[in-house]
Amino acid sequence: MATLVANGVARELGDVIQGLPDDPVDRQALEQILIGEAYHREGNLDKAQEAYTRALEHQPDMTKAVAFLAMVEIHRGNLQNVGSSIQNAWPLGAQALELALRELEHGVPDFEANRVAGQILHTLARWEGELTWRDAKELGEEQVNARIKEIEQYYAEAETYLRSALLLNPSDADLRDLLAANLYRQGVHRSTEAFEILQDGLALDPFN
């Protein structure tokens, strides 16, 4: 579907993409997300960023679009400067988290909101870990320990949301991959759980 949309034939997919009358997702925003994902997979970060930005023009509170914009920034930084990319991505990640949590406050069991909340918290933990490692020589022991506690809290909260998302969509192998990574980063004592989750994911998708 993403390939078709990226090739400019979104109009042919109207009946496929169109949701129910009370669907809160704007169809044109969703089309731009699909276009952005296609470019993102190709490594064309500028085009992906443009598509995600257009999605927000159609639906300003689209959590997924904000989250993907944050990922574009961090992926761009992996090719250039990690520190500055985290600085650019962090506000977007925080905004995506706020939007996801706002959706969850309404009490609706929403897979996408839980997934995004878990993914962003997991990502914030990784970013904070990279910055702490980079700045460790300049930080005192007390500051380093405080950051480590914050990182551990991020990972623990991320696990809660990722498990909630998995309950809503047990067939998502990529989500199992993310949950396993989260458990593994919490410490070697969680590695057995992580391994079992990855095995379950392979049972769903042997080529993942």
C-alpha positions as CSV (number, residue, x, y, z in Angstrom):
1,M,0.0,0.0,0.0
2,A,2.8,2.4,0.9
3,T,4.5,1.8,-2.5
4,L,1.2,2.5,-4.3
5,V,0.7,5.7,-2.4
6,A,4.3,6.8,-2.9
7,N,3.7,6.4,-6.7
8,G,0.9,8.9,-6.6
9,V,-2.1,6.6,-6.9
10,A,-3.6,7.2,-3.5
11,R,-6.9,8.0,-5.2
12,E,-7.1,4.4,-6.2
13,L,-7.0,3.3,-2.6
14,G,-9.9,5.4,-1.3
15,D,-12.1,2.4,-0.3
16,V,-9.1,0.6,1.3
17,I,-7.9,3.5,3.5
18,Q,-11.2,5.1,4.3
19,G,-12.3,4.5,7.9
20,L,-15.6,4.5,9.6
21,P,-17.5,7.8,9.9
22,D,-16.3,8.2,13.5
23,D,-12.7,7.3,12.7
24,P,-10.5,10.0,14.3
25,V,-7.7,9.5,11.7
26,D,-7.8,11.9,8.8
27,R,-7.5,9.9,5.5
28,Q,-5.2,12.4,3.8
29,A,-3.0,12.5,6.9
30,L,-2.8,8.7,6.8
31,E,-1.9,8.8,3.1
32,Q,1.0,11.1,3.9
33,I,2.2,8.8,6.7
34,L,2.3,5.9,4.2
35,I,4.3,8.0,1.8
36,G,6.6,9.1,4.5
37,E,7.2,5.5,5.7
38,A,8.0,4.5,2.1
39,Y,10.6,7.2,1.8
40,H,11.9,6.5,5.3
41,R,12.6,2.9,4.4
42,E,14.5,4.1,1.3
43,G,16.6,6.3,3.5
44,N,15.3,9.5,1.9
45,L,14.9,11.4,5.1
46,D,14.1,14.8,3.6
47,K,11.2,13.4,1.6
48,A,10.0,11.4,4.6
49,Q,10.1,14.6,6.8
50,E,8.1,16.5,4.2
51,A,5.4,13.8,4.1
52,Y,5.1,13.6,7.9
53,T,4.9,17.4,8.1
54,R,2.1,17.4,5.5
55,A,0.3,14.7,7.6
56,L,0.3,17.2,10.5
57,E,-1.2,19.9,8.2
58,H,-4.2,17.6,7.8
59,Q,-4.3,16.4,11.4
60,P,-2.2,18.5,13.8
61,D,-2.7,16.1,16.7
62,M,-1.5,13.0,14.8
63,T,0.7,11.3,17.4
64,K,2.3,8.9,14.9
65,A,3.4,11.8,12.6
66,V,5.1,13.7,15.4
67,A,6.8,10.5,16.6
68,F,8.1,9.7,13.0
69,L,9.4,13.3,12.7
70,A,11.5,12.6,15.9
71,M,12.8,9.4,14.3
72,V,13.8,11.2,11.2
73,E,15.9,13.6,13.3
74,I,17.6,10.9,15.1
75,H,18.3,8.9,12.0
76,R,19.8,11.9,10.3
77,G,22.0,12.4,13.4
78,N,23.2,8.8,13.1
79,L,24.8,9.9,9.8
80,Q,26.1,13.2,11.2
81,N,26.2,14.2,14.8
82,V,24.4,12.2,17.5
83,G,24.4,14.9,20.1
84,S,22.8,17.6,18.0
85,S,20.3,15.2,16.5
86,I,19.1,14.2,20.0
87,Q,18.8,17.9,20.8
88,N,16.6,18.4,17.7
89,A,14.6,15.2,18.2
90,W,13.9,15.4,22.0
91,P,11.2,18.1,21.8
92,L,9.4,16.1,19.1
93,G,9.6,12.9,21.1
94,A,8.3,14.7,24.2
95,Q,5.4,16.1,22.1
96,A,4.6,12.7,20.7
97,L,4.6,11.2,24.2
98,E,2.3,14.0,25.5
99,L,-0.2,13.4,22.6
100,A,-0.1,9.6,23.1
101,L,-0.7,9.9,26.9
102,R,-3.5,12.4,26.3
103,E,-5.3,9.8,24.0
104,L,-4.8,7.1,26.7
105,E,-6.3,9.4,29.4
106,H,-9.6,9.1,27.6
107,G,-9.7,5.5,28.7
108,V,-9.9,4.1,25.2
109,P,-7.8,0.9,24.7
110,D,-5.9,2.3,21.7
111,F,-3.1,0.2,20.2
112,E,-1.4,3.0,18.4
113,A,-1.3,5.3,21.4
114,N,0.2,2.6,23.6
115,R,2.7,1.6,21.0
116,V,3.9,5.2,20.4
117,A,4.1,5.9,24.1
118,G,6.2,2.8,24.6
119,Q,8.4,3.5,21.6
120,I,9.0,7.1,22.6
121,L,9.8,6.3,26.2
122,H,12.2,3.6,25.1
123,T,13.8,6.0,22.7
124,L,14.2,8.7,25.2
125,A,15.9,6.2,27.5
126,R,18.3,5.3,24.8
127,W,19.0,9.0,24.0
128,E,19.6,9.8,27.6
129,G,21.9,6.8,27.9
130,E,24.0,8.0,24.9
131,L,24.3,11.5,26.3
132,T,25.2,10.3,29.7
133,W,27.9,8.0,28.3
134,R,29.2,10.9,26.2
135,D,29.3,13.4,29.1
136,A,30.3,10.9,31.9
137,K,33.7,12.5,32.4
138,E,32.3,15.9,32.9
139,L,29.5,14.7,35.2
140,G,29.9,13.9,38.9
141,E,29.0,10.5,40.3
142,E,25.8,11.8,41.8
143,Q,24.7,13.3,38.5
144,V,25.5,10.1,36.6
145,N,23.5,8.0,39.1
146,A,20.6,10.4,38.9
147,R,20.5,10.0,35.1
148,I,20.8,6.2,35.4
149,K,17.7,6.2,37.6
150,E,15.8,8.4,35.1
151,I,16.8,6.0,32.3
152,E,15.7,3.0,34.2
153,Q,12.3,4.7,34.9
154,Y,11.9,5.4,31.2
155,Y,12.5,1.8,30.3
156,A,10.1,0.5,33.0
157,E,7.3,2.9,31.8
158,A,8.0,2.0,28.2
159,E,7.6,-1.7,29.0
160,T,4.1,-1.1,30.5
161,Y,2.8,0.6,27.4
162,L,4.5,-1.9,25.0
163,R,2.9,-4.8,26.8
164,S,-0.5,-3.0,26.7
165,A,-0.1,-2.6,23.0
166,L,0.9,-6.2,22.5
167,L,-2.3,-7.3,24.3
168,L,-4.3,-5.3,21.8
169,N,-2.4,-6.7,18.8
170,P,-0.6,-10.0,19.7
171,S,0.3,-10.6,16.0
172,D,2.7,-7.7,15.7
173,A,6.2,-9.2,15.3
174,D,7.9,-5.8,15.1
175,L,6.3,-4.8,18.5
176,R,7.7,-8.0,20.0
177,D,11.1,-7.0,18.7
178,L,10.8,-3.6,20.4
179,L,9.6,-5.1,23.7
180,A,12.5,-7.6,23.7
181,A,15.0,-4.8,23.1
182,N,13.4,-2.9,26.0
183,L,13.7,-5.8,28.4
184,Y,17.3,-6.5,27.3
185,R,18.3,-2.9,28.0
186,Q,16.8,-3.2,31.5
187,G,19.6,-5.6,32.4
188,V,20.9,-9.1,31.8
189,H,18.5,-10.5,34.3
190,R,15.7,-9.8,31.7
191,S,17.5,-11.5,28.8
192,T,15.6,-14.8,29.1
193,E,12.3,-13.0,28.8
194,A,13.6,-11.0,25.9
195,F,14.7,-14.2,24.1
196,E,11.4,-15.9,24.6
197,I,9.5,-12.8,23.2
198,L,11.8,-12.9,20.1
199,Q,11.1,-16.6,19.6
200,D,7.4,-15.8,19.7
201,G,7.9,-13.1,17.2
202,L,9.8,-15.5,14.9
203,A,6.9,-17.9,15.2
204,L,4.7,-15.2,13.8
205,D,7.2,-14.0,11.1
206,P,10.1,-16.4,10.4
207,F,11.8,-13.8,8.2
208,N,11.8,-10.9,10.8
